[in-house]
Amino acid sequence: MINLVAFEIGEQYENRKGKYEVLEIEGDDMRIRWDDGDEISTSVTMQSHILNQIREHLERLALNKTPPPVKKAAAPNGWHRVVR
């Protein structure tokens, strides 16, 4: 089940191509324009699906992010400490 995004005319959103503005919405049809001036007719369902996929991808990345390995400080002048 797709969670439909509540798009609003005049608001900006971002998909894989980049940021876009919603120009009009009629039912499930919408017209959008990217920052580079390209315009298309698409569906609310399709753009909602894309935004949900992007959000889920970012959430998975955040969950799988592991901290970088901790580097041990080198002993000065190449000496090694021996613990007995």
mmCIF file as gemmi writes it, N, C-alpha and C atoms, coordinates in Angstrom:
data_model
loop_
_atom_site.group_PDB
_atom_site.id
_atom_site.type_symbol
_atom_site.label_atom_id
_atom_site.label_alt_id
_atom_site.label_comp_id
_atom_site.label_asym_id
_atom_site.label_entity_id
_atom_site.label_seq_id
_atom_site.pdbx_PDB_ins_code
_atom_site.Cartn_x
_atom_site.Cartn_y
_atom_site.Cartn_z
_atom_site.occupancy
_atom_site.B_iso_or_equiv
_atom_site.pdbx_formal_charge
_atom_site.auth_seq_id
_atom_site.auth_asym_id
_atom_site.pdbx_PDB_model_num
ATOM 1 N N . MET Axp A 1 ? 0.848 -1.194 0 1 0 ? 1 A 1
ATOM 2 C CA . MET Axp A 1 ? 0 0 0 1 0 ? 1 A 1
ATOM 3 C C . MET Axp A 1 ? 0.884 1.245 0 1 0 ? 1 A 1
ATOM 4 N N . ILE Axp A 2 ? 0.627 2.146 -0.879 1 0 ? 2 A 1
ATOM 5 C CA . ILE Axp A 2 ? 1.406 3.383 -0.989 1 0 ? 2 A 1
ATOM 6 C C . ILE Axp A 2 ? 0.8 4.439 -0.072 1 0 ? 2 A 1
ATOM 7 N N . ASN Axp A 3 ? 1.654 5.081 0.728 1 0 ? 3 A 1
ATOM 8 C CA . ASN Axp A 3 ? 1.206 6.216 1.53 1 0 ? 3 A 1
ATOM 9 C C . ASN Axp A 3 ? 1.237 7.434 0.629 1 0 ? 3 A 1
ATOM 10 N N . LEU Axp A 4 ? 0.064 7.945 0.262 1 0 ? 4 A 1
ATOM 11 C CA . LEU Axp A 4 ? 0.011 9.101 -0.628 1 0 ? 4 A 1
ATOM 12 C C . LEU Axp A 4 ? 0.484 10.348 0.096 1 0 ? 4 A 1
ATOM 13 N N . VAL Axp A 5 ? 1.335 11.094 -0.578 1 0 ? 5 A 1
ATOM 14 C CA . VAL Axp A 5 ? 1.847 12.349 -0.047 1 0 ? 5 A 1
ATOM 15 C C . VAL Axp A 5 ? 0.775 13.413 -0.272 1 0 ? 5 A 1
ATOM 16 N N . ALA Axp A 6 ? 0.579 14.285 0.683 1 0 ? 6 A 1
ATOM 17 C CA . ALA Axp A 6 ? -0.388 15.375 0.545 1 0 ? 6 A 1
ATOM 18 C C . ALA Axp A 6 ? 0.299 16.54 -0.17 1 0 ? 6 A 1
ATOM 19 N N . PHE Axp A 7 ? 0.451 16.409 -1.495 1 0 ? 7 A 1
ATOM 20 C CA . PHE Axp A 7 ? 1.095 17.462 -2.282 1 0 ? 7 A 1
ATOM 21 C C . PHE Axp A 7 ? 0.254 18.724 -2.253 1 0 ? 7 A 1
ATOM 22 N N . GLU Axp A 8 ? 0.932 19.87 -2.284 1 0 ? 8 A 1
ATOM 23 C CA . GLU Axp A 8 ? 0.239 21.147 -2.316 1 0 ? 8 A 1
ATOM 24 C C . GLU Axp A 8 ? 0.764 21.975 -3.475 1 0 ? 8 A 1
ATOM 25 N N . ILE Axp A 9 ? -0.135 22.612 -4.185 1 0 ? 9 A 1
ATOM 26 C CA . ILE Axp A 9 ? 0.238 23.472 -5.308 1 0 ? 9 A 1
ATOM 27 C C . ILE Axp A 9 ? 1.129 24.597 -4.793 1 0 ? 9 A 1
ATOM 28 N N . GLY Axp A 10 ? 2.224 24.844 -5.522 1 0 ? 10 A 1
ATOM 29 C CA . GLY Axp A 10 ? 3.153 25.903 -5.152 1 0 ? 10 A 1
ATOM 30 C C . GLY Axp A 10 ? 4.265 25.444 -4.228 1 0 ? 10 A 1
ATOM 31 N N . GLU Axp A 11 ? 4.126 24.249 -3.641 1 0 ? 11 A 1
ATOM 32 C CA . GLU Axp A 11 ? 5.151 23.724 -2.743 1 0 ? 11 A 1
ATOM 33 C C . GLU Axp A 11 ? 6.212 22.977 -3.536 1 0 ? 11 A 1
ATOM 34 N N . GLN Axp A 12 ? 7.409 22.859 -2.937 1 0 ? 12 A 1
ATOM 35 C CA . GLN Axp A 12 ? 8.504 22.149 -3.591 1 0 ? 12 A 1
ATOM 36 C C . GLN Axp A 12 ? 8.763 20.81 -2.917 1 0 ? 12 A 1
ATOM 37 N N . TYR Axp A 13 ? 9.117 19.838 -3.755 1 0 ? 13 A 1
ATOM 38 C CA . TYR Axp A 13 ? 9.441 18.494 -3.315 1 0 ? 13 A 1
ATOM 39 C C . TYR Axp A 13 ? 10.687 18.072 -4.091 1 0 ? 13 A 1
ATOM 40 N N . GLU Axp A 14 ? 11.214 16.906 -3.793 1 0 ? 14 A 1
ATOM 41 C CA . GLU Axp A 14 ? 12.404 16.458 -4.501 1 0 ? 14 A 1
ATOM 42 C C . GLU Axp A 14 ? 12.304 14.977 -4.805 1 0 ? 14 A 1
ATOM 43 N N . ASN Axp A 15 ? 12.567 14.639 -6.076 1 0 ? 15 A 1
ATOM 44 C CA . ASN Axp A 15 ? 12.633 13.229 -6.459 1 0 ? 15 A 1
ATOM 45 C C . ASN Axp A 15 ? 14.03 12.964 -7.009 1 0 ? 15 A 1
ATOM 46 N N . ARG Axp A 16 ? 14.204 11.845 -7.71 1 0 ? 16 A 1
ATOM 47 C CA . ARG Axp A 16 ? 15.544 11.474 -8.181 1 0 ? 16 A 1
ATOM 48 C C . ARG Axp A 16 ? 16.136 12.47 -9.163 1 0 ? 16 A 1
ATOM 49 N N . LYS Axp A 17 ? 15.289 13.169 -9.903 1 0 ? 17 A 1
ATOM 50 C CA . LYS Axp A 17 ? 15.779 14.155 -10.881 1 0 ? 17 A 1
ATOM 51 C C . LYS Axp A 17 ? 16.18 15.458 -10.2 1 0 ? 17 A 1
ATOM 52 N N . GLY Axp A 18 ? 15.571 15.775 -9.082 1 0 ? 18 A 1
ATOM 53 C CA . GLY Axp A 18 ? 15.889 17.014 -8.37 1 0 ? 18 A 1
ATOM 54 C C . GLY Axp A 18 ? 14.653 17.666 -7.779 1 0 ? 18 A 1
ATOM 55 N N . LYS Axp A 19 ? 14.818 18.919 -7.383 1 0 ? 19 A 1
ATOM 56 C CA . LYS Axp A 19 ? 13.709 19.665 -6.771 1 0 ? 19 A 1
ATOM 57 C C . LYS Axp A 19 ? 12.712 20.08 -7.845 1 0 ? 19 A 1
ATOM 58 N N . TYR Axp A 20 ? 11.435 20.021 -7.463 1 0 ? 20 A 1
ATOM 59 C CA . TYR Axp A 20 ? 10.388 20.445 -8.383 1 0 ? 20 A 1
ATOM 60 C C . TYR Axp A 20 ? 9.278 21.147 -7.624 1 0 ? 20 A 1
ATOM 61 N N . GLU Axp A 21 ? 8.509 21.931 -8.365 1 0 ? 21 A 1
ATOM 62 C CA . GLU Axp A 21 ? 7.351 22.634 -7.812 1 0 ? 21 A 1
ATOM 63 C C . GLU Axp A 21 ? 6.095 22.023 -8.395 1 0 ? 21 A 1
ATOM 64 N N . VAL Axp A 22 ? 5.081 21.869 -7.561 1 0 ? 22 A 1
ATOM 65 C CA . VAL Axp A 22 ? 3.785 21.372 -8.026 1 0 ? 22 A 1
ATOM 66 C C . VAL Axp A 22 ? 3.022 22.56 -8.606 1 0 ? 22 A 1
ATOM 67 N N . LEU Axp A 23 ? 2.671 22.449 -9.9 1 0 ? 23 A 1
ATOM 68 C CA . LEU Axp A 23 ? 1.965 23.53 -10.584 1 0 ? 23 A 1
ATOM 69 C C . LEU Axp A 23 ? 0.457 23.374 -10.507 1 0 ? 23 A 1
ATOM 70 N N . GLU Axp A 24 ? -0.027 22.147 -10.644 1 0 ? 24 A 1
ATOM 71 C CA . GLU Axp A 24 ? -1.472 21.904 -10.539 1 0 ? 24 A 1
ATOM 72 C C . GLU Axp A 24 ? -1.742 20.453 -10.184 1 0 ? 24 A 1
ATOM 73 N N . ILE Axp A 25 ? -2.88 20.24 -9.561 1 0 ? 25 A 1
ATOM 74 C CA . ILE Axp A 25 ? -3.323 18.898 -9.182 1 0 ? 25 A 1
ATOM 75 C C . ILE Axp A 25 ? -4.803 18.794 -9.522 1 0 ? 25 A 1
ATOM 76 N N . GLU Axp A 26 ? -5.141 17.697 -10.215 1 0 ? 26 A 1
ATOM 77 C CA . GLU Axp A 26 ? -6.546 17.427 -10.501 1 0 ? 26 A 1
ATOM 78 C C . GLU Axp A 26 ? -6.762 15.926 -10.352 1 0 ? 26 A 1
ATOM 79 N N . GLY Axp A 27 ? -7.398 15.538 -9.265 1 0 ? 27 A 1
ATOM 80 C CA . GLY Axp A 27 ? -7.561 14.116 -8.982 1 0 ? 27 A 1
ATOM 81 C C . GLY Axp A 27 ? -6.201 13.486 -8.721 1 0 ? 27 A 1
ATOM 82 N N . ASP Axp A 28 ? -5.872 12.426 -9.48 1 0 ? 28 A 1
ATOM 83 C CA . ASP Axp A 28 ? -4.571 11.78 -9.33 1 0 ? 28 A 1
ATOM 84 C C . ASP Axp A 28 ? -3.537 12.355 -10.306 1 0 ? 28 A 1
ATOM 85 N N . ASP Axp A 29 ? -3.953 13.291 -11.145 1 0 ? 29 A 1
ATOM 86 C CA . ASP Axp A 29 ? -3.028 13.903 -12.109 1 0 ? 29 A 1
ATOM 87 C C . ASP Axp A 29 ? -2.415 15.169 -11.528 1 0 ? 29 A 1
ATOM 88 N N . MET Axp A 30 ? -1.144 15.353 -11.797 1 0 ? 30 A 1
ATOM 89 C CA . MET Axp A 30 ? -0.482 16.581 -11.356 1 0 ? 30 A 1
ATOM 90 C C . MET Axp A 30 ? 0.521 17.023 -12.408 1 0 ? 30 A 1
ATOM 91 N N . ARG Axp A 31 ? 0.811 18.303 -12.427 1 0 ? 31 A 1
ATOM 92 C CA . ARG Axp A 31 ? 1.817 18.868 -13.32 1 0 ? 31 A 1
ATOM 93 C C . ARG Axp A 31 ? 2.901 19.445 -12.429 1 0 ? 31 A 1
ATOM 94 N N . ILE Axp A 32 ? 4.181 19.096 -12.768 1 0 ? 32 A 1
ATOM 95 C CA . ILE Axp A 32 ? 5.303 19.574 -11.962 1 0 ? 32 A 1
ATOM 96 C C . ILE Axp A 32 ? 6.365 20.203 -12.857 1 0 ? 32 A 1
ATOM 97 N N . ARG Axp A 33 ? 7.161 21.099 -12.246 1 0 ? 33 A 1
ATOM 98 C CA . ARG Axp A 33 ? 8.254 21.756 -12.966 1 0 ? 33 A 1
ATOM 99 C C . ARG Axp A 33 ? 9.508 21.722 -12.109 1 0 ? 33 A 1
ATOM 100 N N . TRP Axp A 34 ? 10.588 21.178 -12.695 1 0 ? 34 A 1
ATOM 101 C CA . TRP Axp A 34 ? 11.869 21.142 -12.005 1 0 ? 34 A 1
ATOM 102 C C . TRP Axp A 34 ? 12.55 22.492 -12.087 1 0 ? 34 A 1
ATOM 103 N N . ASP Axp A 35 ? 13.581 22.672 -11.256 1 0 ? 35 A 1
ATOM 104 C CA . ASP Axp A 35 ? 14.332 23.927 -11.22 1 0 ? 35 A 1
ATOM 105 C C . ASP Axp A 35 ? 14.948 24.273 -12.572 1 0 ? 35 A 1
ATOM 106 N N . ASP Axp A 36 ? 15.221 23.253 -13.419 1 0 ? 36 A 1
ATOM 107 C CA . ASP Axp A 36 ? 15.82 23.525 -14.735 1 0 ? 36 A 1
ATOM 108 C C . ASP Axp A 36 ? 14.787 23.924 -15.783 1 0 ? 36 A 1
ATOM 109 N N . GLY Axp A 37 ? 13.489 23.987 -15.376 1 0 ? 37 A 1
ATOM 110 C CA . GLY Axp A 37 ? 12.431 24.422 -16.275 1 0 ? 37 A 1
ATOM 111 C C . GLY Axp A 37 ? 11.646 23.303 -16.935 1 0 ? 37 A 1
ATOM 112 N N . ASP Axp A 38 ? 12.138 22.075 -16.879 1 0 ? 38 A 1
ATOM 113 C CA . ASP Axp A 38 ? 11.402 20.939 -17.45 1 0 ? 38 A 1
ATOM 114 C C . ASP Axp A 38 ? 10.082 20.761 -16.718 1 0 ? 38 A 1
ATOM 115 N N . GLU Axp A 39 ? 9.015 20.508 -17.487 1 0 ? 39 A 1
ATOM 116 C CA . GLU Axp A 39 ? 7.696 20.259 -16.919 1 0 ? 39 A 1
ATOM 117 C C . GLU Axp A 39 ? 7.171 18.926 -17.429 1 0 ? 39 A 1
ATOM 118 N N . ILE Axp A 40 ? 6.445 18.222 -16.561 1 0 ? 40 A 1
ATOM 119 C CA . ILE Axp A 40 ? 5.769 16.994 -16.985 1 0 ? 40 A 1
ATOM 120 C C . ILE Axp A 40 ? 4.424 16.871 -16.283 1 0 ? 40 A 1
ATOM 121 N N . SER Axp A 41 ? 3.572 16.052 -16.893 1 0 ? 41 A 1
ATOM 122 C CA . SER Axp A 41 ? 2.35 15.603 -16.236 1 0 ? 41 A 1
ATOM 123 C C . SER Axp A 41 ? 2.663 14.232 -15.682 1 0 ? 41 A 1
ATOM 124 N N . THR Axp A 42 ? 2.273 13.991 -14.458 1 0 ? 42 A 1
ATOM 125 C CA . THR Axp A 42 ? 2.534 12.726 -13.794 1 0 ? 42 A 1
ATOM 126 C C . THR Axp A 42 ? 1.351 12.443 -12.885 1 0 ? 42 A 1
ATOM 127 N N . SER Axp A 43 ? 1.482 11.432 -12.056 1 0 ? 43 A 1
ATOM 128 C CA . SER Axp A 43 ? 0.383 11.14 -11.136 1 0 ? 43 A 1
ATOM 129 C C . SER Axp A 43 ? 0.84 11.33 -9.694 1 0 ? 43 A 1
ATOM 130 N N . VAL Axp A 44 ? -0.112 11.667 -8.862 1 0 ? 44 A 1
ATOM 131 C CA . VAL Axp A 44 ? 0.154 11.785 -7.429 1 0 ? 44 A 1
ATOM 132 C C . VAL Axp A 44 ? 0.651 10.445 -6.909 1 0 ? 44 A 1
ATOM 133 N N . THR Axp A 45 ? 0.039 9.366 -7.388 1 0 ? 45 A 1
ATOM 134 C CA . THR Axp A 45 ? 0.427 8.03 -6.948 1 0 ? 45 A 1
ATOM 135 C C . THR Axp A 45 ? 1.89 7.75 -7.279 1 0 ? 45 A 1
ATOM 136 N N . MET Axp A 46 ? 2.316 8.06 -8.515 1 0 ? 46 A 1
ATOM 137 C CA . MET Axp A 46 ? 3.698 7.8 -8.934 1 0 ? 46 A 1
ATOM 138 C C . MET Axp A 46 ? 4.683 8.629 -8.12 1 0 ? 46 A 1
ATOM 139 N N . GLN Axp A 47 ? 4.427 9.916 -7.95 1 0 ? 47 A 1
ATOM 140 C CA . GLN Axp A 47 ? 5.349 10.765 -7.201 1 0 ? 47 A 1
ATOM 141 C C . GLN Axp A 47 ? 5.371 10.39 -5.725 1 0 ? 47 A 1
ATOM 142 N N . SER Axp A 48 ? 4.243 9.962 -5.185 1 0 ? 48 A 1
ATOM 143 C CA . SER Axp A 48 ? 4.209 9.483 -3.798 1 0 ? 48 A 1
ATOM 144 C C . SER Axp A 48 ? 5.066 8.234 -3.663 1 0 ? 48 A 1
ATOM 145 N N . HIS Axp A 49 ? 4.954 7.33 -4.629 1 0 ? 49 A 1
ATOM 146 C CA . HIS Axp A 49 ? 5.739 6.099 -4.617 1 0 ? 49 A 1
ATOM 147 C C . HIS Axp A 49 ? 7.236 6.429 -4.629 1 0 ? 49 A 1
ATOM 148 N N . ILE Axp A 50 ? 7.637 7.355 -5.487 1 0 ? 50 A 1
ATOM 149 C CA . ILE Axp A 50 ? 9.048 7.749 -5.588 1 0 ? 50 A 1
ATOM 150 C C . ILE Axp A 50 ? 9.531 8.354 -4.275 1 0 ? 50 A 1
ATOM 151 N N . LEU Axp A 51 ? 8.772 9.284 -3.71 1 0 ? 51 A 1
ATOM 152 C CA . LEU Axp A 51 ? 9.176 9.922 -2.451 1 0 ? 51 A 1
ATOM 153 C C . LEU Axp A 51 ? 9.251 8.912 -1.312 1 0 ? 51 A 1
ATOM 154 N N . ASN Axp A 52 ? 8.33 7.959 -1.268 1 0 ? 52 A 1
ATOM 155 C CA . ASN Axp A 52 ? 8.363 6.925 -0.233 1 0 ? 52 A 1
ATOM 156 C C . ASN Axp A 52 ? 9.595 6.032 -0.39 1 0 ? 52 A 1
ATOM 157 N N . GLN Axp A 53 ? 9.95 5.684 -1.634 1 0 ? 53 A 1
ATOM 158 C CA . GLN Axp A 53 ? 11.145 4.872 -1.872 1 0 ? 53 A 1
ATOM 159 C C . GLN Axp A 53 ? 12.406 5.611 -1.422 1 0 ? 53 A 1
ATOM 160 N N . ILE Axp A 54 ? 12.489 6.899 -1.737 1 0 ? 54 A 1
ATOM 161 C CA . ILE Axp A 54 ? 13.653 7.698 -1.336 1 0 ? 54 A 1
ATOM 162 C C . ILE Axp A 54 ? 13.74 7.748 0.184 1 0 ? 54 A 1
ATOM 163 N N . ARG Axp A 55 ? 12.615 8.005 0.849 1 0 ? 55 A 1
ATOM 164 C CA . ARG Axp A 55 ? 12.588 8.076 2.314 1 0 ? 55 A 1
ATOM 165 C C . ARG Axp A 55 ? 13.021 6.741 2.939 1 0 ? 55 A 1
ATOM 166 N N . GLU Axp A 56 ? 12.5 5.633 2.409 1 0 ? 56 A 1
ATOM 167 C CA . GLU Axp A 56 ? 12.86 4.32 2.932 1 0 ? 56 A 1
ATOM 168 C C . GLU Axp A 56 ? 14.343 4.025 2.72 1 0 ? 56 A 1
ATOM 169 N N . HIS Axp A 57 ? 14.874 4.417 1.574 1 0 ? 57 A 1
ATOM 170 C CA . HIS Axp A 57 ? 16.297 4.221 1.29 1 0 ? 57 A 1
ATOM 171 C C . HIS Axp A 57 ? 17.155 4.994 2.29 1 0 ? 57 A 1
ATOM 172 N N . LEU Axp A 58 ? 16.792 6.241 2.54 1 0 ? 58 A 1
ATOM 173 C CA . LEU Axp A 58 ? 17.548 7.063 3.489 1 0 ? 58 A 1
ATOM 174 C C . LEU Axp A 58 ? 17.462 6.497 4.91 1 0 ? 58 A 1
ATOM 175 N N . GLU Axp A 59 ? 16.299 5.976 5.272 1 0 ? 59 A 1
ATOM 176 C CA . GLU Axp A 59 ? 16.141 5.357 6.596 1 0 ? 59 A 1
ATOM 177 C C . GLU Axp A 59 ? 17.013 4.116 6.726 1 0 ? 59 A 1
ATOM 178 N N . ARG Axp A 60 ? 17.067 3.285 5.664 1 0 ? 60 A 1
ATOM 179 C CA . ARG Axp A 60 ? 17.921 2.09 5.699 1 0 ? 60 A 1
ATOM 180 C C . ARG Axp A 60 ? 19.388 2.482 5.818 1 0 ? 60 A 1
ATOM 181 N N . LEU Axp A 61 ? 19.804 3.503 5.087 1 0 ? 61 A 1
ATOM 182 C CA . LEU Axp A 61 ? 21.186 3.966 5.181 1 0 ? 61 A 1
ATOM 183 C C . LEU Axp A 61 ? 21.513 4.413 6.6 1 0 ? 61 A 1
ATOM 184 N N . ALA Axp A 62 ? 20.591 5.141 7.225 1 0 ? 62 A 1
ATOM 185 C CA . ALA Axp A 62 ? 20.823 5.635 8.588 1 0 ? 62 A 1
ATOM 186 C C . ALA Axp A 62 ? 20.927 4.47 9.577 1 0 ? 62 A 1
ATOM 187 N N . LEU Axp A 63 ? 20.113 3.444 9.39 1 0 ? 63 A 1
ATOM 188 C CA . LEU Axp A 63 ? 20.142 2.285 10.291 1 0 ? 63 A 1
ATOM 189 C C . LEU Axp A 63 ? 21.412 1.46 10.119 1 0 ? 63 A 1
ATOM 190 N N . ASN Axp A 64 ? 21.922 1.399 8.908 1 0 ? 64 A 1
ATOM 191 C CA . ASN Axp A 64 ? 23.093 0.582 8.616 1 0 ? 64 A 1
ATOM 192 C C . ASN Axp A 64 ? 24.405 1.323 8.787 1 0 ? 64 A 1
ATOM 193 N N . LYS Axp A 65 ? 24.332 2.578 9.12 1 0 ? 65 A 1
ATOM 194 C CA . LYS Axp A 65 ? 25.544 3.372 9.253 1 0 ? 65 A 1
ATOM 195 C C . LYS Axp A 65 ? 26.319 2.909 10.484 1 0 ? 65 A 1
ATOM 196 N N . THR Axp A 66 ? 27.557 2.528 10.269 1 0 ? 66 A 1
ATOM 197 C CA . THR Axp A 66 ? 28.408 2.105 11.376 1 0 ? 66 A 1
ATOM 198 C C . THR Axp A 66 ? 29.473 3.16 11.607 1 0 ? 66 A 1
ATOM 199 N N . PRO Axp A 67 ? 29.866 3.35 12.832 1 0 ? 67 A 1
ATOM 200 C CA . PRO Axp A 67 ? 30.884 4.364 13.102 1 0 ? 67 A 1
ATOM 201 C C . PRO Axp A 67 ? 32.219 3.942 12.482 1 0 ? 67 A 1
ATOM 202 N N . PRO Axp A 68 ? 33.046 4.913 12.112 1 0 ? 68 A 1
ATOM 203 C CA . PRO Axp A 68 ? 34.347 4.574 11.542 1 0 ? 68 A 1
ATOM 204 C C . PRO Axp A 68 ? 35.213 3.867 12.574 1 0 ? 68 A 1
ATOM 205 N N . PRO Axp A 69 ? 36.155 3.036 12.118 1 0 ? 69 A 1
ATOM 206 C CA . PRO Axp A 69 ? 37.012 2.333 13.072 1 0 ? 69 A 1
ATOM 207 C C . PRO Axp A 69 ? 37.864 3.308 13.868 1 0 ? 69 A 1
ATOM 208 N N . VAL Axp A 70 ? 38.121 2.948 15.118 1 0 ? 70 A 1
ATOM 209 C CA . VAL Axp A 70 ? 38.929 3.79 15.996 1 0 ? 70 A 1
ATOM 210 C C . VAL Axp A 70 ? 40.392 3.443 15.76 1 0 ? 70 A 1
ATOM 211 N N . LYS Axp A 71 ? 41.2 4.461 15.486 1 0 ? 71 A 1
ATOM 212 C CA . LYS Axp A 71 ? 42.632 4.24 15.281 1 0 ? 71 A 1
ATOM 213 C C . LYS Axp A 71 ? 43.343 4.368 16.619 1 0 ? 71 A 1
ATOM 214 N N . LYS Axp A 72 ? 44.281 3.469 16.85 1 0 ? 72 A 1
ATOM 215 C CA . LYS Axp A 72 ? 45.077 3.544 18.068 1 0 ? 72 A 1
ATOM 216 C C . LYS Axp A 72 ? 46.208 4.529 17.833 1 0 ? 72 A 1
ATOM 217 N N . ALA Axp A 73 ? 46.479 5.313 18.847 1 0 ? 73 A 1
ATOM 218 C CA . ALA Axp A 73 ? 47.571 6.282 18.734 1 0 ? 73 A 1
ATOM 219 C C . ALA Axp A 73 ? 48.908 5.545 18.74 1 0 ? 73 A 1
ATOM 220 N N . ALA Axp A 74 ? 49.796 5.983 17.871 1 0 ? 74 A 1
ATOM 221 C CA . ALA Axp A 74 ? 51.123 5.364 17.799 1 0 ? 74 A 1
ATOM 222 C C . ALA Axp A 74 ? 51.968 5.808 18.984 1 0 ? 74 A 1
ATOM 223 N N . ALA Axp A 75 ? 52.819 4.909 19.438 1 0 ? 75 A 1
ATOM 224 C CA . ALA Axp A 75 ? 53.734 5.249 20.539 1 0 ? 75 A 1
ATOM 225 C C . ALA Axp A 75 ? 54.784 6.218 20.016 1 0 ? 75 A 1
ATOM 226 N N . PRO Axp A 76 ? 55.207 7.178 20.836 1 0 ? 76 A 1
ATOM 227 C CA . PRO Axp A 76 ? 56.208 8.147 20.381 1 0 ? 76 A 1
ATOM 228 C C . PRO Axp A 76 ? 57.528 7.465 20.07 1 0 ? 76 A 1
ATOM 229 N N . ASN Axp A 77 ? 58.19 7.924 19.028 1 0 ? 77 A 1
ATOM 230 C CA . ASN Axp A 77 ? 59.52 7.436 18.612 1 0 ? 77 A 1
ATOM 231 C C . ASN Axp A 77 ? 59.557 5.941 18.342 1 0 ? 77 A 1
ATOM 232 N N . GLY Axp A 78 ? 58.416 5.351 18.031 1 0 ? 78 A 1
ATOM 233 C CA . GLY Axp A 78 ? 58.392 3.945 17.69 1 0 ? 78 A 1
ATOM 234 C C . GLY Axp A 78 ? 58.527 2.999 18.873 1 0 ? 78 A 1
ATOM 235 N N . TRP Axp A 79 ? 58.544 3.507 20.089 1 0 ? 79 A 1
ATOM 236 C CA . TRP Axp A 79 ? 58.649 2.662 21.274 1 0 ? 79 A 1
ATOM 237 C C . TRP Axp A 79 ? 57.307 2.007 21.548 1 0 ? 79 A 1
ATOM 238 N N . HIS Axp A 80 ? 57.352 0.82 22.048 1 0 ? 80 A 1
ATOM 239 C CA . HIS Axp A 80 ? 56.129 0.106 22.403 1 0 ? 80 A 1
ATOM 240 C C . HIS Axp A 80 ? 56.131 -0.141 23.904 1 0 ? 80 A 1
ATOM 241 N N . ARG Axp A 81 ? 55.004 0.04 24.5 1 0 ? 81 A 1
ATOM 242 C CA . ARG Axp A 81 ? 54.885 -0.173 25.929 1 0 ? 81 A 1
ATOM 243 C C . ARG Axp A 81 ? 54.607 -1.646 26.197 1 0 ? 81 A 1
ATOM 244 N N . VAL Axp A 82 ? 55.337 -2.214 27.072 1 0 ? 82 A 1
ATOM 245 C CA . VAL Axp A 82 ? 55.141 -3.614 27.431 1 0 ? 82 A 1
ATOM 246 C C . VAL Axp A 82 ? 54.47 -3.65 28.801 1 0 ? 82 A 1
ATOM 247 N N . VAL Axp A 83 ? 53.341 -4.342 28.851 1 0 ? 83 A 1
ATOM 248 C CA . VAL Axp A 83 ? 52.594 -4.454 30.106 1 0 ? 83 A 1
ATOM 249 C C . VAL Axp A 83 ? 52.837 -5.853 30.655 1 0 ? 83 A 1
ATOM 250 N N . ARG Axp A 84 ? 53.299 -5.925 31.935 1 0 ? 84 A 1
ATOM 251 C CA . ARG Axp A 84 ? 53.563 -7.231 32.571 1 0 ? 84 A 1
ATOM 252 C C . ARG Axp A 84 ? 52.635 -7.492 33.682 1 0 ? 84 A 1
